[in-house]
């Protein structure tokens, strides 16, 4: 269908806000930090409130406030830094202490959270003024604050002692004298061995940004990344885990912070065509976590999840596959699952990806916000047609065939050597993929067999013509075709002739239909050409369908008139099946009451669920 004419036009305030977000995302320091935001109205933040951040690092932005893009960049960076400096952490907040006996710890606040928020705002404003980022909403605190600016705790202590006698401007991003940190009454605590991930990520981003700036100033080449932790994790699969070793050898691990930022890759993603797996180096994952992440992506490739999408909503299909893969990896004990970005549900453990997908599509609003390795709302499968696939694909072996064979050979080695255990569901999928797939034209032939079974030859002892028989006095049997009504073996074809359908696709589909119709003794088919209106071509013989059909139309797309015309035609049998050839850009409320099937190009999808769909290449 055409472009969406009902798309909401954004206001100038929202346009500036989007530009400000782009400034943050393109910055070498702040662009490597995670950014999760929600656009809210002025009723939530106040008439002059710009932003507020909560303990979950979700930033609420006032989409009705008019600021310049550079001012919005300053506001967003200010909110991000609250978490990067650990301002929500219980260990950072002054005056917190533990009380209680045994394992239970009770946190009792003995501080003023408003003063702590102000101290944090002053410290962040001083940092942003030092690096000269964005257009600040306030002046440099160094010009007004008389106390020490070395730490948030020092600022808080000074405010606590002299706050009543000070007259300071507002340094936050919410409404004047309001808190821009939501959730300080419950400071964050972390289990033993864990720490604030935003602090670690910010430290890495700061180091990387400084290193990048120095190298640019000195005109030094980029750092060598051959011996990174991700590449070492990939080498572990080659030497220690034969099930995925061949896949690990074929895919290249890329750690490029700029690329991950540009493509919104939070943890990892995969490009099947290029044979590359992208890992975000800003997260500083452990070796065990990298093993889990890489095995996750290898299974996506080996199980051909991208190809098996088959017209489904790609993001939800990715989510369904993640549930299955993560359950297998936990069962096999490969590495350690990272704290964020991965999905696991014990109740979905024994289900297939197709079954889980059917469950997810029942509530799109709920499940479209789930997070995978790449992040929110985006699938892990990248498609960049600017290069070829892995080396194996360049040696005459298709990428799909290589991944299928690599996984099958790895399974055979593991089962024969008895090294480790593999979930039964994974074994079943690998063996199923090892079988060659059924071509779409074979599936179409089976559909024809359902409605037009081959005619049984019948014997007759009727006397043949004397001109044909050398012994006319001896009766001999011969085979004849049964005498059936002309309309008993026919079907309808509705062809989408809109501008989005290519002549090549139409010809390929019509050629296959004609060949199977002739093989099953179907003499005629009722052809309807349909774009915005229906055009009845009548009954055409197999030869006319195959080679002498003139396609009409090429306007918009609306197949319902063609369906209605065919179903109401008095000369079309009531039980005649219908084939609809389209590219999927059709109306959502199409109603077909007869037995029918859709024939659409590979990679396309219908705007609704259909029982019989054939995808031709």
C-alpha positions as semicolon CSV with decimal commas, in nm:
position;residue;x (nm);y (nm);z (nm)
1;X;0,000;0,000;0,000
2;X;0,104;0,364;-0,030
3;X;0,257;0,591;0,229
4;X;0,078;0,646;0,558
5;X;-0,115;0,969;0,505
6;X;-0,236;0,972;0,866
7;X;0,110;1,001;1,017
8;X;0,114;1,263;1,294
9;X;0,317;1,571;1,214
10;X;0,556;1,660;1,492
11;X;0,560;2,008;1,642
12;X;0,865;2,238;1,638
13;X;0,923;2,163;2,007
14;X;0,934;1,787;1,942
15;X;1,155;1,842;1,636
16;X;1,410;2,026;1,852
17;X;1,384;1,749;2,110
18;X;1,463;1,482;1,849
19;X;1,761;1,683;1,727
20;X;1,884;1,712;2,085
21;X;1,862;1,336;2,126
22;X;2,067;1,294;1,809
23;X;2,335;1,527;1,946
24;X;2,364;1,309;2,256
25;X;2,372;0,986;2,060
26;X;2,643;1,116;1,825
27;X;2,870;1,235;2,105
28;X;3,177;1,012;2,167
29;X;3,115;1,013;2,545
30;X;2,739;1,024;2,597
31;X;2,662;0,826;2,283
32;X;2,809;0,510;2,437
33;X;2,571;0,532;2,736
34;X;2,227;0,376;2,736
35;X;1,941;0,617;2,674
36;X;1,586;0,524;2,764
37;X;1,338;0,809;2,760
38;X;0,966;0,878;2,752
39;X;0,795;1,187;2,610
40;X;0,546;1,329;2,857
41;X;0,319;1,632;2,876
42;X;0,376;1,952;3,075
43;X;0,116;1,840;3,330
44;X;0,365;1,583;3,461
45;X;0,679;1,797;3,477
46;X;0,525;2,140;3,510
47;X;0,510;2,428;3,267
48;X;0,885;2,499;3,279
49;X;1,012;2,152;3,377
50;X;1,236;1,996;3,111
51;X;1,323;1,646;3,237
52;X;1,336;1,411;3,531
53;X;1,518;1,079;3,579
54;X;1,410;0,791;3,799
55;X;1,604;0,517;3,978
56;X;1,562;0,287;3,676
57;X;1,748;0,537;3,452
58;X;1,434;0,624;3,258
59;X;1,424;0,989;3,157
60;X;1,091;1,172;3,126
61;X;1,113;1,458;2,873
62;X;0,861;1,742;2,840
63;X;0,770;1,731;2,474
64;X;0,575;2,060;2,503
65;X;0,868;2,269;2,632
66;X;1,040;2,482;2,369
67;X;1,418;2,446;2,398
68;X;1,692;2,453;2,138
69;X;1,851;2,120;2,031
70;X;2,172;2,203;2,220
71;X;1,971;2,280;2,534
72;X;1,788;1,946;2,505
73;X;2,126;1,774;2,466
74;X;2,241;1,940;2,790
75;X;1,923;1,832;2,972
76;X;1,951;1,469;2,861
77;X;2,322;1,448;2,945
78;X;2,249;1,599;3,288
79;X;1,996;1,323;3,364
80;X;2,228;1,052;3,235
81;X;2,513;1,167;3,457
82;X;2,305;1,123;3,773
83;X;2,329;0,747;3,722
84;X;2,682;0,754;3,581
85;X;2,804;0,924;3,901
86;X;2,605;0,680;4,119
87;X;2,380;0,945;4,271
88;X;2,104;0,689;4,331
89;X;2,337;0,438;4,500
90;X;2,302;0,380;4,872
91;X;2,681;0,369;4,912
92;X;2,711;0,714;4,759
93;X;2,427;0,880;4,952
94;X;2,562;1,042;5,272
95;X;2,416;0,957;5,609
96;X;2,280;0,612;5,526
97;X;2,356;0,329;5,768
98;X;2,245;-0,028;5,824
99;X;2,059;-0,150;6,125
100;X;1,921;-0,492;6,216
101;X;2,048;-0,834;6,298
102;X;2,103;-1,142;6,089
103;X;2,075;-1,138;5,710
104;X;1,810;-0,865;5,699
105;X;1,937;-0,513;5,644
106;X;1,718;-0,214;5,717
107;X;1,816;0,114;5,552
108;X;1,721;0,424;5,746
109;X;1,765;0,765;5,583
110;X;1,912;1,036;5,803
111;X;1,967;1,291;5,526
112;X;1,765;1,551;5,339
113;X;1,698;1,418;4,991
114;X;1,621;1,764;4,852
115;X;1,967;1,888;4,957
116;X;2,127;1,575;4,810
117;X;1,947;1,632;4,479
118;X;2,069;1,991;4,476
119;X;2,427;1,883;4,553
120;X;2,416;1,631;4,269
121;X;2,276;1,893;4,029
122;X;2,558;2,133;4,115
123;X;2,822;1,863;4,064
124;X;2,675;1,757;3,727
125;X;2,641;2,116;3,611
126;X;3,009;2,175;3,699
127;X;3,113;1,865;3,499
128;X;2,913;1,969;3,192
129;X;3,054;2,322;3,215
130;X;3,406;2,182;3,225
131;X;3,362;1,971;2,912
132;X;3,153;2,247;2,746
133;X;2,875;2,016;2,632
134;X;2,548;2,155;2,503
135;X;2,391;2,487;2,595
136;X;2,346;2,496;2,973
137;X;2,024;2,608;3,136
138;X;2,225;2,771;3,416
139;X;2,561;2,937;3,473
140;X;2,878;2,758;3,579
141;X;2,844;2,671;3,952
142;X;3,208;2,769;4,000
143;X;3,100;3,134;3,963
144;X;2,836;3,120;4,238
145;X;2,899;2,831;4,477
146;X;3,136;2,933;4,757
147;X;3,206;2,585;4,886
148;X;3,418;2,299;4,753
149;X;3,307;2,138;4,424
150;X;3,535;1,834;4,445
151;X;3,259;1,585;4,529
152;X;2,885;1,560;4,578
153;X;2,936;1,475;4,946
154;X;3,141;1,792;5,002
155;X;2,873;2,001;4,831
156;X;2,601;1,833;5,038
157;X;2,786;1,896;5,362
158;X;2,831;2,264;5,277
159;X;2,462;2,300;5,185
160;X;2,360;2,127;5,505
161;X;2,565;2,373;5,710
162;X;2,506;2,697;5,519
163;X;2,198;2,624;5,310
164;X;1,978;2,876;5,491
165;X;2,210;3,168;5,417
166;X;2,278;3,081;5,050
167;X;2,093;3,223;4,751
168;X;2,182;2,996;4,460
169;X;2,028;2,961;4,112
170;X;1,851;2,640;4,019
171;X;2,086;2,386;3,862
172;X;1,842;2,101;3,794
173;X;1,631;2,011;3,489
174;X;1,284;1,993;3,647
175;X;1,068;2,290;3,746
176;X;1,241;2,552;3,966
177;X;1,312;2,423;4,314
178;X;1,171;2,079;4,221
179;X;1,366;1,754;4,230
180;X;1,483;1,608;3,898
181;X;1,579;1,276;4,067
182;X;1,276;1,055;4,134
183;X;1,318;0,765;4,380
184;X;1,580;0,892;4,624
185;X;1,373;0,764;4,914
186;X;1,479;0,412;4,811
187;X;1,851;0,420;4,722
188;X;1,983;0,136;4,507
189;X;2,170;-0,156;4,660
190;X;2,353;-0,435;4,479
191;X;2,423;-0,796;4,578
192;X;2,767;-0,915;4,670
193;X;3,006;-0,905;4,377
194;X;2,787;-0,665;4,176
195;X;2,817;-0,292;4,125
196;X;2,644;-0,012;3,940
197;X;2,663;-0,099;3,568
198;X;2,619;0,265;3,462
199;X;2,926;0,370;3,660
200;X;3,135;0,097;3,493
201;X;3,002;0,187;3,151
202;X;3,068;0,557;3,203
203;X;3,425;0,487;3,315
204;X;3,487;0,285;3,000
205;X;3,321;0,546;2,780
206;X;3,526;0,825;2,938
207;X;3,849;0,632;2,885
208;X;3,757;0,543;2,529
209;X;3,658;0,900;2,450
210;X;3,985;1,041;2,582
211;X;4,187;0,774;2,401
212;X;4,001;0,844;2,077
213;X;4,062;1,219;2,110
214;X;4,433;1,173;2,180
215;X;4,476;0,938;1,886
216;X;4,301;1,181;1,654
217;X;4,516;1,469;1,775
218;X;4,835;1,265;1,731
219;X;4,712;1,110;1,402
220;X;4,772;0,759;1,540
221;X;4,610;0,449;1,383
222;X;4,315;0,282;1,552
223;X;4,391;0,043;1,835
224;X;4,439;-0,323;1,755
225;X;4,135;-0,523;1,868
226;X;4,249;-0,870;1,766
227;X;4,313;-0,987;2,120
228;X;3,996;-0,857;2,282
229;X;3,789;-1,057;2,532
230;X;3,519;-1,113;2,267
231;X;3,767;-1,265;2,023
232;X;3,911;-1,480;2,299
233;X;3,558;-1,601;2,380
234;X;3,504;-1,687;2,013
235;X;3,831;-1,881;2,011
236;X;3,711;-2,079;2,313
237;X;3,423;-2,220;2,106
238;X;3,661;-2,326;1,830
239;X;3,893;-2,513;2,067
240;X;3,656;-2,631;2,342
241;X;3,299;-2,650;2,213
242;X;3,263;-2,850;1,890
243;X;2,885;-2,802;1,862
244;X;2,933;-2,434;1,779
245;X;3,302;-2,438;1,684
246;X;3,247;-2,436;1,307
247;X;3,004;-2,145;1,331
248;X;3,246;-1,956;1,552
249;X;3,520;-2,001;1,291
250;X;3,296;-1,859;1,016
251;X;3,170;-1,549;1,194
252;X;3,389;-1,252;1,277
253;X;3,339;-1,074;1,610
254;X;3,343;-0,694;1,574
255;X;3,380;-0,460;1,873
256;X;3,316;-0,113;1,734
257;X;3,161;0,134;1,975
258;X;3,077;0,382;1,698
259;X;2,899;0,117;1,492
260;X;2,706;-0,014;1,793
261;X;2,596;0,336;1,879
262;X;2,493;0,414;1,521
263;X;2,281;0,097;1,496
264;X;2,145;0,112;1,853
265;X;2,311;-0,215;1,961
266;X;2,292;-0,233;2,338
267;X;2,470;-0,567;2,388
268;X;2,507;-0,762;2,061
269;X;2,362;-0,819;1,714
270;X;2,438;-1,035;1,411
271;X;2,459;-0,976;1,036
272;X;2,406;-1,304;0,854
273;X;2,496;-1,168;0,512
274;X;2,828;-1,023;0,623
275;X;2,906;-1,305;0,867
276;X;2,972;-1,064;1,153
277;X;2,864;-1,052;1,518
278;X;2,872;-0,709;1,682
279;X;2,943;-0,683;2,054
280;X;2,917;-0,352;2,236
281;X;3,252;-0,308;2,417
282;X;3,111;-0,040;2,650
283;X;2,936;-0,302;2,865
284;X;3,260;-0,470;2,982
285;X;3,102;-0,815;2,997
286;X;3,286;-1,094;3,176
287;X;3,428;-1,391;2,982
288;X;3,139;-1,614;3,096
289;X;2,884;-1,356;2,984
290;X;3,056;-1,323;2,647
291;X;3,039;-1,702;2,604
292;X;2,664;-1,685;2,661
293;X;2,612;-1,389;2,425
294;X;2,818;-1,539;2,142
295;X;2,653;-1,880;2,177
296;X;2,318;-1,702;2,161
297;X;2,409;-1,539;1,829
298;X;2,566;-1,857;1,688
299;X;2,242;-2,047;1,749
300;X;2,043;-1,772;1,577
301;X;2,262;-1,824;1,272
302;X;2,279;-2,202;1,282
303;X;1,903;-2,246;1,334
304;X;1,832;-1,997;1,052
305;X;1,594;-1,790;1,259
306;X;1,612;-1,494;1,022
307;X;1,509;-1,706;0,725
308;X;1,238;-1,885;0,922
309;X;1,062;-1,557;1,001
310;X;0,837;-1,626;0,699
311;X;0,641;-1,302;0,701
312;X;0,603;-1,282;1,080
313;X;0,659;-0,958;1,271
314;X;1,043;-0,970;1,285
315;X;1,086;-0,820;1,632
316;X;0,836;-1,052;1,802
317;X;0,981;-1,347;1,612
318;X;1,324;-1,251;1,747
319;X;1,179;-1,237;2,099
320;X;1,020;-1,582;2,060
321;X;1,350;-1,731;1,939
322;X;1,535;-1,566;2,230
323;X;1,311;-1,739;2,483
324;X;1,393;-2,076;2,327
325;X;1,769;-2,018;2,286
326;X;1,825;-1,879;2,634
327;X;1,648;-2,175;2,793
328;X;1,873;-2,415;2,601
329;X;2,191;-2,227;2,692
330;X;2,101;-2,227;3,060
331;X;2,029;-2,598;3,043
332;X;2,363;-2,665;2,873
333;X;2,548;-2,439;3,119
334;X;2,727;-2,229;2,859
335;X;2,864;-1,917;3,024
336;X;2,654;-1,687;3,240
337;X;2,347;-1,492;3,138
338;X;2,405;-1,113;3,157
339;X;2,191;-0,919;3,401
340;X;2,004;-0,727;3,131
341;X;1,903;-0,775;2,771
342;X;1,809;-1,145;2,780
343;X;1,472;-1,318;2,810
344;X;1,392;-1,633;3,003
345;X;1,064;-1,782;3,123
346;X;1,048;-2,122;3,290
347;X;0,690;-2,177;3,168
348;X;0,803;-2,147;2,801
349;X;1,093;-2,390;2,836
350;X;0,949;-2,681;2,635
351;X;0,775;-2,475;2,363
352;X;0,896;-2,407;2,010
353;X;0,965;-2,060;1,875
354;X;0,659;-2,081;1,649
355;X;0,432;-2,165;1,943
356;X;0,577;-1,885;2,158
357;X;0,531;-1,638;1,870
358;X;0,163;-1,727;1,842
359;X;0,132;-1,651;2,214
360;X;0,311;-1,316;2,185
361;X;0,104;-1,180;1,896
362;X;-0,210;-1,202;2,107
363;X;-0,092;-0,904;2,309
364;X;0,127;-0,683;2,090
365;X;0,105;-0,386;2,325
366;X;0,250;-0,585;2,614
367;X;0,521;-0,785;2,440
368;X;0,645;-0,520;2,194
369;X;0,836;-0,358;2,483
370;X;1,044;-0,661;2,569
371;X;1,418;-0,618;2,543
372;X;1,655;-0,845;2,352
373;X;2,032;-0,830;2,309
374;X;2,008;-0,533;2,076
375;X;1,763;-0,334;2,290
376;X;1,400;-0,230;2,279
377;X;1,197;-0,251;1,959
378;X;1,476;-0,373;1,728
379;X;1,570;-0,722;1,617
380;X;1,918;-0,868;1,647
381;X;1,934;-0,949;1,274
382;X;2,102;-0,673;1,074
383;X;2,072;-0,659;0,696
384;X;2,346;-0,466;0,521
385;X;2,382;-0,555;0,152
386;X;2,717;-0,380;0,108
387;X;2,927;-0,698;0,122
388;X;2,910;-1,071;0,090
389;X;2,878;-1,338;0,354
390;X;3,140;-1,540;0,538
391;X;3,433;-1,701;0,364
392;X;3,244;-2,029;0,338
393;X;2,971;-1,860;0,138
394;X;3,231;-1,719;-0,104
395;X;3,360;-2,068;-0,185
396;X;3,044;-2,181;-0,360
397;X;2,848;-2,286;-0,051
398;X;2,538;-2,084;0,031
399;X;2,526;-1,923;0,373
400;X;2,214;-2,113;0,478
401;X;2,364;-2,444;0,369
402;X;2,692;-2,373;0,547
403;X;2,526;-2,283;0,880
404;X;2,297;-2,585;0,858
405;X;2,584;-2,823;0,783
406;X;2,811;-2,672;1,051
407;X;2,551;-2,722;1,322
408;X;2,464;-3,071;1,204
409;X;2,828;-3,179;1,196
410;X;2,885;-3,032;1,542
411;X;2,588;-3,228;1,676
412;X;2,715;-3,549;1,518
413;X;3,058;-3,503;1,679
414;X;2,913;-3,428;2,023
415;X;2,673;-3,724;2,020
416;X;2,937;-3,967;1,891
417;X;3,200;-3,857;2,142
418;X;2,959;-3,826;2,433
419;X;3,092;-3,482;2,530
420;X;2,828;-3,291;2,722
421;X;2,451;-3,297;2,706
422;X;2,228;-3,115;2,459
423;X;1,857;-3,037;2,513
424;X;1,619;-3,262;2,321
425;X;1,448;-2,963;2,162
426;X;1,776;-2,834;2,018
427;X;1,865;-3,178;1,882
428;X;1,523;-3,200;1,717
429;X;1,559;-2,859;1,550
430;X;1,912;-2,930;1,424
431;X;1,806;-3,262;1,271
432;X;1,497;-3,104;1,119
433;X;1,709;-2,832;0,957
434;X;1,952;-3,094;0,827
435;X;1,674;-3,220;0,599
436;X;1,646;-3,020;0,276
437;X;1,352;-2,778;0,287
438;X;1,044;-2,842;0,074
439;X;1,037;-2,594;-0,219
440;X;0,742;-2,361;-0,244
441;X;0,635;-2,509;-0,576
442;X;0,613;-2,857;-0,420
443;X;0,389;-2,717;-0,148
444;X;0,174;-2,555;-0,416
445;X;0,153;-2,889;-0,596
446;X;0,025;-3,054;-0,279
447;X;-0,239;-2,783;-0,252
448;X;-0,353;-2,868;-0,604
449;X;-0,364;-3,237;-0,514
450;X;-0,604;-3,157;-0,232
451;X;-0,866;-3,008;-0,464
452;X;-0,777;-3,178;-0,793
453;X;-0,661;-3,536;-0,734
454;X;-0,525;-3,716;-1,041
455;X;-0,800;-3,871;-1,250
456;X;-0,813;-4,252;-1,245
457;X;-0,804;-4,406;-1,586
458;X;-1,111;-4,612;-1,664
459;X;-1,127;-4,918;-1,884
460;X;-1,387;-4,956;-2,156
461;X;-1,477;-5,244;-2,383
462;X;-1,666;-5,032;-2,634
463;X;-1,587;-5,138;-2,985
464;X;-1,305;-4,930;-3,131
465;X;-1,315;-4,792;-3,481
466;X;-1,247;-5,055;-3,750
467;X;-0,996;-4,828;-3,907
468;X;-0,789;-4,847;-3,586
469;X;-0,811;-5,216;-3,505
470;X;-0,647;-5,494;-3,704
471;X;-0,878;-5,754;-3,551
472;X;-1,215;-5,581;-3,504
473;X;-1,384;-5,908;-3,408
474;X;-1,177;-5,941;-3,090
475;X;-1,282;-5,696;-2,814
476;X;-0,989;-5,541;-2,631
477;X;-1,000;-5,290;-2,341
478;X;-0,869;-4,935;-2,365
479;X;-0,842;-4,640;-2,124
480;X;-1,064;-4,335;-2,141
481;X;-1,104;-4,024;-1,931
482;X;-1,417;-4,007;-1,718
483;X;-1,694;-3,792;-1,847
484;X;-1,706;-3,507;-1,590
485;X;-1,888;-3,169;-1,601
486;X;-1,673;-2,892;-1,743
487;X;-1,697;-2,680;-1,428
488;X;-1,607;-2,959;-1,184
489;X;-1,228;-2,911;-1,217
490;X;-1,165;-2,540;-1,215
491;X;-1,042;-2,276;-0,973
492;X;-1,025;-1,901;-0,946
493;X;-0,714;-1,682;-0,959
494;X;-0,720;-1,325;-0,828
495;X;-0,409;-1,135;-0,936
496;X;-0,296;-0,818;-0,762
497;X;-0,198;-0,590;-1,051
498;X;-0,121;-0,281;-0,844
499;X;0,191;-0,078;-0,900
500;X;0,379;-0,254;-0,619
501;X;0,357;-0,593;-0,796
502;X;0,640;-0,657;-1,041
503;X;0,574;-0,823;-1,376
504;X;0,842;-1,081;-1,290
505;X;0,660;-1,189;-0,973
506;X;0,325;-1,214;-1,155
507;X;0,478;-1,416;-1,438
508;X;0,657;-1,654;-1,203
509;X;0,339;-1,724;-1,006
510;X;0,121;-1,765;-1,317
511;X;0,372;-1,999;-1,479
512;X;0,373;-2,231;-1,178
513;X;-0,007;-2,227;-1,158
514;X;-0,037;-2,314;-1,527
515;X;0,209;-2,603;-1,510
516;X;0,039;-2,768;-1,212
517;X;-0,306;-2,713;-1,358
518;X;-0,204;-2,890;-1,678
519;X;-0,049;-3,179;-1,485
520;X;-0,376;-3,238;-1,300
521;X;-0,609;-3,222;-1,597
522;X;-0,752;-2,884;-1,505
523;X;-0,856;-2,738;-1,841
524;X;-0,962;-2,386;-1,738
525;X;-0,922;-2,129;-1,461
526;X;-1,121;-1,817;-1,387
527;X;-0,886;-1,516;-1,388
528;X;-0,964;-1,187;-1,213
529;X;-0,724;-0,893;-1,237
530;X;-0,761;-0,656;-0,945
531;X;-0,603;-0,330;-0,836
532;X;-0,849;-0,069;-0,709
533;X;-1,126;-0,231;-0,917
534;X;-1,186;-0,584;-1,049
535;X;-1,144;-0,683;-1,415
536;X;-1,289;-1,022;-1,512
537;X;-1,082;-1,200;-1,777
538;X;-1,320;-1,499;-1,777
539;X;-1,219;-1,864;-1,812
540;X;-0,877;-1,909;-1,968
541;X;-0,713;-2,229;-2,077
542;X;-0,383;-2,345;-1,933
543;X;-0,194;-2,231;-2,241
544;X;-0,343;-1,883;-2,221
545;X;-0,255;-1,854;-1,853
546;X;0,105;-1,954;-1,919
547;X;0,189;-1,736;-2,213
548;X;-0,076;-1,501;-2,346
549;X;-0,226;-1,319;-2,048
550;X;-0,235;-0,941;-2,071
551;X;-0,206;-0,790;-1,724
552;X;-0,445;-0,501;-1,667
553;X;-0,467;-0,243;-1,392
554;X;-0,150;-0,117;-1,217
555;X;-0,342;0,119;-0,987
556;X;-0,397;0,098;-0,611
557;X;-0,448;-0,221;-0,410
558;X;-0,791;-0,348;-0,302
559;X;-0,866;-0,718;-0,358
560;X;-1,213;-0,732;-0,202
561;X;-1,395;-0,633;-0,528
562;X;-1,225;-0,921;-0,709
563;X;-1,316;-1,168;-0,433
564;X;-1,680;-1,052;-0,434
565;X;-1,701;-1,073;-0,813
566;X;-1,571;-1,430;-0,817
567;X;-1,780;-1,555;-0,526
568;X;-2,101;-1,410;-0,671
569;X;-2,039;-1,526;-1,028
570;X;-2,319;-1,769;-1,127
571;X;-2,090;-1,967;-1,358
572;X;-1,824;-2,031;-1,092
573;X;-1,872;-2,352;-0,886
574;X;-1,962;-2,303;-0,520
575;X;-1,684;-2,529;-0,402
576;X;-1,416;-2,393;-0,638
577;X;-1,096;-2,292;-0,456
578;X;-0,935;-1,951;-0,503
579;X;-0,567;-1,856;-0,533
580;X;-0,476;-1,495;-0,455
581;X;-0,145;-1,367;-0,596
582;X;-0,029;-1,052;-0,416
583;X;0,275;-0,885;-0,263
584;X;0,104;-0,845;0,076
585;X;0,026;-0,473;0,048
586;X;-0,350;-0,522;0,064
587;X;-0,636;-0,421;0,291
588;X;-0,648;-0,557;0,647
589;X;-1,017;-0,652;0,640
590;X;-1,017;-0,882;0,337
591;X;-1,293;-1,148;0,362
592;X;-1,279;-1,466;0,152
593;X;-1,554;-1,720;0,225
594;X;-1,435;-1,989;-0,018
595;X;-1,140;-2,225;0,030
596;X;-0,842;-2,019;-0,066
597;X;-0,464;-1,973;-0,045
598;X;-0,225;-1,681;-0,088
599;X;0,082;-1,679;-0,309
600;X;0,325;-1,398;-0,210
601;X;0,694;-1,323;-0,270
602;X;0,953;-1,449;-0,021
603;X;1,017;-1,201;0,259
604;X;0,678;-1,031;0,236
605;X;0,390;-1,073;0,480
606;X;0,015;-1,031;0,495
607;X;-0,151;-0,777;0,727
608;X;-0,352;-1,062;0,881
609;X;-0,317;-1,431;0,960
610;X;-0,403;-1,675;0,681
611;X;-0,435;-2,052;0,688
612;X;-0,261;-2,128;0,356
613;X;0,029;-1,905;0,243
614;X;0,294;-2,001;-0,015
615;X;0,612;-1,793;-0,043
616;X;0,775;-1,803;-0,386
617;X;1,133;-1,693;-0,451
